Amino acid sequence: MNILITGGAGFICSHLTERLIGRGDTVLVIDNYSTARRDNLKAMDNLTIVEGDIANTDLMSKLYVQFQPEVVVHAAASYKDPDDYISDMQTNGVGTAVVVKESRKHEVKRLIYLQTALCYGDPQEQPITLGHPMEPSGSSYAISKTAGEYYVRQSELDHVIFRLANAYGPRNLSGPVPTFYKRLSEGKKCFVMDTRRDFIFISDMVDILEKAVDGTGICGAYHISTGKDYSIKELFDAVVKAMGITLEEEVEVRERSPDDVFSILLDPSKTQESFGIIPSLPLDEGVAKTIDYYSEYGVEETFTHLRIPGKEE
Ligand SMILES: NC(=O)c1ccc[n+]([C@@H]2O[C@H](COP(=O)([O-])OP(=O)(O)OC[C@H]3O[C@@H](n4cnc5c(N)ncnc54)[C@H](O)[C@@H]3O)[C@@H](O)[C@H]2O)c1
């Protein structure tokens, strides 16, 4: 199949790209490298990487004409500065509108959209079900990604929207795991927020994405999650263990910031029924594999959509 992957050089979709190339698909990646490492995706047969912006209508139009994608996985997203509303809206809103418009024009068989669970805002239930109201007003990232979801829903294309739990694994540069690794390896003190998250290892996530590329699951929204949440302190302790270090004192637990939510635990039942996959890698094992990657490649930069109190320390 010809598969176009936006944001395909980033964490999640560099793994998906490798999976698809490995089984014989032809993949076109467009990425502007705003949050991707250049060593994530190596040159491979049947892979073309275009460095560019998904909001560039002329470029996107040309790529669709030349490549004729059958399936599009839309993962490019802007989130690295919580105050940069314009970049967020340009990529997540306008860029998604461009992807949807071109996908309709070229009658792609399926459009897959990666969405953030922050679209739910402060959850009114645990676990969060797919019918939970959308309330993304807490962050520019969530607002603009949710605008993107509405364009996808309106498209009349066969689409699958995945609202994701916190993915982690090799190449992950956002969220707590790379931050803990970087600070601990530089001998700096860490703190953890008093929040809980549903952490899913990258290969478990890619198993489900691959099935969606192949047409599994009827048109609509799904979660990709384990259905189990961990405190950030438990995650921190797993990182410390995987790094083989001993700390003299317990890590400081800080109160969450106003744009953060206490727990994001997503109900995985519809995904498990439709895709037949239950994410299974235990947290300790996934964290150990992630730390192995950081030890080999290092962590130069990390990204977050959050305003973290004391981030500059
Ligand atoms: N990682 C998670 O836990 C998580 C959770 C919820 C949702 N998501 C969603 O999954 C998708 C992939 O996230 P990820 O964790 O791999 O992050 P990532 O930052 O590694 O991937 C996003 C990619 O998009 C690229 N990009 C940004 N703006 C672009 C533009 N204008 N044009 C072309 N490329 C652009 C970046 O360079 C990057 O490679 C995103 O849509 C994100 O919103 C991720």
The ligand as an SDF file (V2000), in Angstrom:
LIG
                    3D

 44 48  0  0  0  0  0  0  0  0999 V2000
    3.0560   10.7620   22.6400 N   0  0  0  0  0  0  0  0  0  0  0  0
    1.8990   10.7570   23.2490 C   0  0  0  0  0  0  0  0  0  0  0  0
    1.7940   10.2660   24.3680 O   0  0  0  0  0  0  0  0  0  0  0  0
    0.6810   11.3430   22.5890 C   0  0  0  0  0  0  0  0  0  0  0  0
   -0.4810   11.4500   23.3470 C   0  0  0  0  0  0  0  0  0  0  0  0
   -1.6150   11.9800   22.7500 C   0  0  0  0  0  0  0  0  0  0  0  0
   -1.6020   12.3490   21.4200 C   0  0  0  0  0  0  0  0  0  0  0  0
   -0.4510   12.2430   20.7160 N   0  0  0  0  0  0  0  0  0  0  0  0
   -0.4960   12.6480   19.3050 C   0  0  0  0  0  0  0  0  0  0  0  0
    0.2330   11.7190   18.5420 O   0  0  0  0  0  0  0  0  0  0  0  0
    0.8780   12.3720   17.4700 C   0  0  0  0  0  0  0  0  0  0  0  0
    2.3480   12.0210   17.4260 C   0  0  0  0  0  0  0  0  0  0  0  0
    2.9300   12.4350   18.6540 O   0  0  0  0  0  0  0  0  0  0  0  0
    4.4180   12.0420   19.0740 P   0  0  0  0  0  0  0  0  0  0  0  0
    4.3850   11.7210   20.5130 O   0  0  0  0  0  0  0  0  0  0  0  0
    5.0010   11.1050   18.1150 O   0  0  0  0  0  0  0  0  0  0  0  0
    5.1010   13.4700   18.9900 O   0  0  0  0  0  0  0  0  0  0  0  0
    6.2910   13.9760   18.0690 P   0  0  0  0  0  0  0  0  0  0  0  0
    6.5140   15.3950   18.4450 O   0  0  0  0  0  0  0  0  0  0  0  0
    7.4390   13.0530   18.1840 O   0  0  0  0  0  0  0  0  0  0  0  0
    5.6470   13.8630   16.6140 O   0  0  0  0  0  0  0  0  0  0  0  0
    5.0020   14.9380   15.9660 C   0  0  0  0  0  0  0  0  0  0  0  0
    5.7290   15.1680   14.6760 C   0  0  0  0  0  0  0  0  0  0  0  0
    5.0910   16.2100   13.9160 O   0  0  0  0  0  0  0  0  0  0  0  0
    6.1190   16.9980   13.3220 C   0  0  0  0  0  0  0  0  0  0  0  0
    5.5200   18.2980   12.9710 N   0  0  0  0  0  0  0  0  0  0  0  0
    5.1090   19.2790   13.8090 C   0  0  0  0  0  0  0  0  0  0  0  0
    4.5780   20.3040   13.1080 N   0  0  0  0  0  0  0  0  0  0  0  0
    4.6340   19.9500   11.8070 C   0  0  0  0  0  0  0  0  0  0  0  0
    4.2530   20.5900   10.5970 C   0  0  0  0  0  0  0  0  0  0  0  0
    3.6710   21.8010   10.5910 N   0  0  0  0  0  0  0  0  0  0  0  0
    4.4800   19.9460    9.4290 N   0  0  0  0  0  0  0  0  0  0  0  0
    5.0830   18.7240    9.4030 C   0  0  0  0  0  0  0  0  0  0  0  0
    5.4670   18.0800   10.5350 N   0  0  0  0  0  0  0  0  0  0  0  0
    5.2420   18.6750   11.7060 C   0  0  0  0  0  0  0  0  0  0  0  0
    7.1990   17.0500   14.3730 C   0  0  0  0  0  0  0  0  0  0  0  0
    8.4640   17.4180   13.8890 O   0  0  0  0  0  0  0  0  0  0  0  0
    7.1700   15.6120   14.9000 C   0  0  0  0  0  0  0  0  0  0  0  0
    8.0110   14.7660   14.1480 O   0  0  0  0  0  0  0  0  0  0  0  0
    0.5850   13.8590   17.6160 C   0  0  0  0  0  0  0  0  0  0  0  0
   -0.4750   14.1880   16.7620 O   0  0  0  0  0  0  0  0  0  0  0  0
    0.1440   13.9970   19.0590 C   0  0  0  0  0  0  0  0  0  0  0  0
   -0.7860   15.0520   19.2120 O   0  0  0  0  0  0  0  0  0  0  0  0
    0.6980   11.7600   21.2670 C   0  0  0  0  0  0  0  0  0  0  0  0
  1  2  1  0
  2  3  2  0
  2  4  1  0
  4  5  1  0
  4 44  2  0
  5  6  2  0
  6  7  1  0
  7  8  2  0
  8  9  1  0
  8 44  1  0
  9 10  1  0
  9 42  1  0
 10 11  1  0
 11 12  1  0
 11 40  1  0
 12 13  1  0
 13 14  1  0
 14 15  2  0
 14 16  1  0
 14 17  1  0
 17 18  1  0
 18 19  2  0
 18 20  1  0
 18 21  1  0
 21 22  1  0
 22 23  1  0
 23 24  1  0
 23 38  1  0
 24 25  1  0
 25 26  1  0
 25 36  1  0
 26 27  1  0
 26 35  1  0
 27 28  2  0
 28 29  1  0
 29 30  1  0
 29 35  2  0
 30 31  1  0
 30 32  2  0
 32 33  1  0
 33 34  2  0
 34 35  1  0
 36 37  1  0
 36 38  1  0
 38 39  1  0
 40 41  1  0
 40 42  1  0
 42 43  1  0
M  CHG  2   8   1  16  -1
M  END
$$$$
